[in-house]
Amino acid sequence: MCAAGRRWGRRQRALLCAVLLAAWQAAWGQLRYSVPEEMPKGSFVGDVAKDLGLQLPEIRDRGVHILDKGRTQYFALHGKTGHLVTAARIDREQLCEEVQQCVMRCELVVEGKMQVYVIQVEILDINDNAPSFREAETELKMIETTALGSRFPLPDAHDPDSGRNSLQSYELSGDEHFSLAVQAGPGGDQRPELVLAKALDREEAAFHELVLRASDGGDPARTGTARIRVTVLDANDNAPVFSQAEYTVRVPEDVPVGSVLVTVTATDADEGLNGQMKYSFKKI
């Protein structure tokens, strides 16, 4: 009898749990709203009372409240209006930086009726971030004999916004010797490259200053910049040049040995070892 009674008790409890679960599931509903990020606390999200057919006295008397499972309470129910409002400022990039669609979930519980409603709130992106580069200035070194069309990777920018508000394009300005090419990465990201469009000459210009600008697609668009400094390395592309092509000297036949007859001068436009010279006679 005792064993049979225990089995009957377990069946009763299981039946009761099944009935309660069915009751909760029958009362389960779902609402979906959207709100822009960075709205101030207390901003309107949705008219919960109207959408669920709840009367304001029910909200006050039946223990209706919002259950948010996160550490921060982002939504609240306004008892006088039945509106779902923001309970804190929401930063979409902080919550969903790597997610294209940012949806937050909370529950509205009506304790008196054993009803639970799931509320999904999509956080809409606003253009509150500009593209930015990790380094404000980048230096590249190129030998002056670098072939035309050579490509050099440039730093890329990052924009935590999504959609059109994220990074859309790059632009290069500052010098006719270089142009910009943008390659598509495997994940659809843009990778800027510096292309040599005109031959370099260190003796003409040892440095080139460029500005790389990244823009998003917001209206108005927001931009970020990085300075690109190209240092041109010397190649031994210049020969020494004398100040005159020919030196003519007249001397008397009795000039003393060791007398200075003429001073010749040559210059080399290269630098370092490439510009160092020594003089010698090839034929006497």
C-alpha positions in Angstrom: 0.0 0.0 0.0 2.8 2.4 0.9 4.5 1.8 -2.4 1.3 2.2 -4.3 0.5 5.4 -2.4 3.9 6.8 -3.3 3.4 6.0 -7.0 -0.1 7.6 -6.9 1.4 10.7 -5.2 4.1 11.0 -7.9 1.4 10.7 -10.6 -0.6 13.4 -9.0 2.4 15.7 -8.8 3.3 15.0 -12.4 -0.3 15.6 -13.5 -0.4 18.9 -11.6 2.9 20.0 -13.1 1.5 19.2 -16.6 -1.7 21.2 -15.9 0.3 24.2 -14.7 2.7 24.0 -17.6 -0.2 23.9 -20.1 -1.8 26.8 -18.3 1.4 28.9 -18.5 2.0 27.9 -22.2 -1.6 28.8 -23.1 -1.1 32.3 -21.6 2.3 32.8 -23.3 2.4 35.6 -25.8 5.0 37.7 -27.6 5.4 41.4 -28.4 8.0 43.0 -30.6 9.1 46.7 -30.6 12.0 48.7 -31.8 13.7 51.8 -30.3 16.8 53.8 -31.4 19.9 53.4 -29.2 21.1 56.2 -26.9 17.5 57.3 -26.0 17.3 59.0 -22.6 15.9 57.0 -19.6 12.1 56.9 -19.7 11.7 57.0 -23.5 8.6 55.4 -25.0 9.1 51.9 -26.4 5.6 50.4 -26.9 2.1 50.6 -25.6 2.0 47.2 -23.8 -1.4 47.8 -22.1 -3.1 48.5 -25.5 -1.4 45.7 -27.3 -2.3 43.1 -24.7 -5.7 44.5 -23.9 -4.9 45.2 -20.3 -6.7 47.7 -18.3 -4.7 50.1 -16.2 -6.3 48.9 -12.9 -5.1 45.4 -13.8 -1.6 46.6 -14.2 -1.7 48.2 -10.7 -3.6 45.5 -8.9 -2.5 42.2 -10.4 1.3 42.5 -9.9 2.3 43.2 -13.5 6.0 43.8 -13.8 8.9 43.5 -16.2 11.4 40.8 -15.7 14.8 41.5 -17.2 17.3 38.6 -16.9 20.4 40.8 -17.5 22.5 42.5 -14.9 21.2 45.9 -16.0 17.5 46.7 -16.1 17.0 48.3 -19.5 13.2 48.4 -19.6 10.4 49.2 -17.2 6.6 49.3 -17.2 5.1 52.8 -16.6 2.2 52.0 -14.2 0.1 55.1 -15.0 0.2 54.7 -18.8 0.9 51.0 -19.4 3.8 51.9 -21.6 7.0 50.0 -21.9 9.8 52.6 -21.4 13.6 52.5 -21.2 15.0 52.2 -17.7 18.6 53.1 -18.8 20.4 54.5 -21.7 21.2 51.7 -24.2 24.4 51.7 -26.2 23.9 49.3 -29.1 27.7 48.9 -29.8 28.3 47.9 -26.2 25.7 45.2 -26.2 25.8 43.9 -29.8 29.0 45.2 -31.5 29.5 42.0 -33.6 25.8 41.4 -34.3 24.0 42.9 -37.3 20.6 42.8 -35.7 20.5 43.7 -32.0 17.5 42.3 -30.2 17.0 42.4 -26.4 14.5 40.2 -24.6 12.5 40.7 -21.5 9.3 39.3 -20.0 6.1 40.9 -18.8 4.6 38.9 -15.9 1.0 39.1 -14.8 1.1 37.3 -11.5 -2.7 37.4 -10.8 -3.5 35.6 -14.1 -0.4 33.4 -14.3 0.4 35.0 -17.7 3.8 35.6 -19.1 4.5 37.6 -22.3 7.8 37.7 -24.1 8.8 41.1 -25.3 11.5 41.5 -27.9 13.0 45.0 -28.5 15.2 45.6 -31.5 17.8 48.3 -30.8 18.2 50.4 -33.9 21.6 51.8 -34.7 22.2 55.6 -34.9 25.3 57.1 -36.4 27.0 57.9 -33.1 30.5 56.7 -34.0 33.0 57.9 -36.6 35.5 55.6 -38.4 38.8 55.6 -36.5 42.3 54.4 -37.1 44.3 52.6 -34.5 47.4 54.8 -35.2 47.1 58.5 -36.1 50.2 58.4 -38.2 51.9 55.6 -40.2 55.4 55.6 -41.9 56.3 53.7 -45.0 59.8 53.4 -46.5 60.3 52.9 -50.2 63.5 52.9 -52.3 63.4 55.4 -55.0 63.8 52.7 -57.7 60.5 51.1 -56.7 58.6 49.9 -59.7 55.5 51.7 -60.8 52.3 49.9 -59.8 53.8 48.5 -56.6 51.3 48.2 -53.8 51.7 48.6 -50.0 49.0 47.8 -47.4 47.6 50.7 -45.4 46.1 50.7 -42.0 42.3 50.1 -42.0 39.7 51.9 -40.0 37.1 50.6 -37.6 33.5 51.7 -37.1 31.3 49.9 -34.6 28.1 51.2 -36.1 26.1 48.9 -38.4 24.6 49.0 -41.9 25.0 52.3 -43.8 26.3 53.9 -40.6 29.4 51.7 -40.6 32.5 52.2 -42.7 31.7 52.6 -46.4 34.7 54.2 -48.3 38.3 55.4 -48.2 39.9 58.4 -49.9 43.5 59.4 -50.3 44.9 62.9 -50.8 48.1 64.8 -50.7 50.5 63.7 -53.5 50.3 62.8 -57.2 52.9 60.1 -56.8 50.4 57.8 -55.2 46.9 56.5 -55.7 44.5 54.4 -53.7 43.2 50.9 -54.3 40.7 49.1 -52.0 40.6 45.3 -51.9 37.7 43.3 -50.5 38.6 41.0 -47.7 37.2 37.4 -47.2 34.7 38.8 -44.7 33.5 41.6 -47.0 35.7 44.1 -45.2 37.6 46.8 -47.1 41.4 46.8 -47.2 43.1 50.0 -48.5 46.4 49.8 -50.4 48.8 52.5 -51.5 49.8 52.3 -55.2 52.9 53.9 -56.7 51.6 55.9 -59.6 54.6 58.1 -60.4 58.4 57.3 -60.2 60.1 58.4 -57.0 63.2 60.6 -56.9 64.8 61.0 -53.5 66.9 63.9 -54.7 63.6 65.7 -55.7 61.6 64.8 -52.6 62.8 62.7 -49.7 59.4 62.6 -48.0 55.8 62.5 -49.1 52.9 63.4 -46.8 49.5 61.8 -47.5 46.1 61.8 -45.7 43.9 58.7 -45.7 40.3 59.4 -45.0 37.6 56.8 -44.0 33.9 57.7 -44.3 30.7 56.1 -43.2 27.3 56.2 -45.0 25.4 58.3 -42.4 23.6 61.5 -43.2 25.6 63.5 -42.5 28.6 61.2 -43.0 31.2 61.0 -40.3 34.9 60.6 -41.1 38.2 59.7 -39.5 41.7 60.4 -40.9 45.3 59.0 -40.6 48.5 60.6 -41.9 50.7 58.5 -44.1 54.4 59.6 -44.3 56.4 58.0 -47.1 60.2 58.1 -46.6 62.1 57.7 -49.9 65.3 55.7 -49.5 68.3 56.5 -51.6 69.5 54.4 -54.5 72.9 55.0 -56.3 71.2 56.5 -59.3 73.4 59.5 -59.7 77.0 59.8 -60.9 79.4 62.5 -59.6 79.4 65.6 -61.8 82.3 68.1 -62.0 81.6 71.8 -61.9 83.2 72.1 -65.4 83.3 69.6 -68.2 87.0 70.7 -69.0 89.6 72.5 -67.0 92.3 74.4 -68.9 95.5 75.5 -67.0 98.6 77.5 -68.2 101.7 77.2 -66.1 105.3 78.4 -66.5 107.8 75.8 -67.2 109.8 76.6 -64.0 106.8 76.2 -61.6 108.1 74.6 -58.4 107.3 71.0 -57.7 104.3 70.7 -55.4 102.6 73.9 -56.6 98.8 73.9 -56.8 97.8 74.3 -60.4 94.0 74.0 -60.4 91.3 72.9 -58.0 88.5 70.7 -59.4 85.2 70.1 -57.7 82.6 67.4 -58.2 79.3 66.7 -56.5 77.0 63.7 -56.1 73.3 64.1 -55.4 73.1 60.7 -53.6 73.4 60.4 -49.9 75.5 58.3 -47.5 78.0 55.9 -49.1 76.3 56.5 -52.5 77.3 60.2 -52.3 80.9 59.7 -51.1 83.6 60.4 -53.7 87.3 60.0 -54.3 89.4 61.6 -57.0 92.0 59.9 -59.2 93.7 60.3 -62.6 92.7 57.9 -65.2 95.4 58.9 -67.7 98.5 61.1 -67.3 
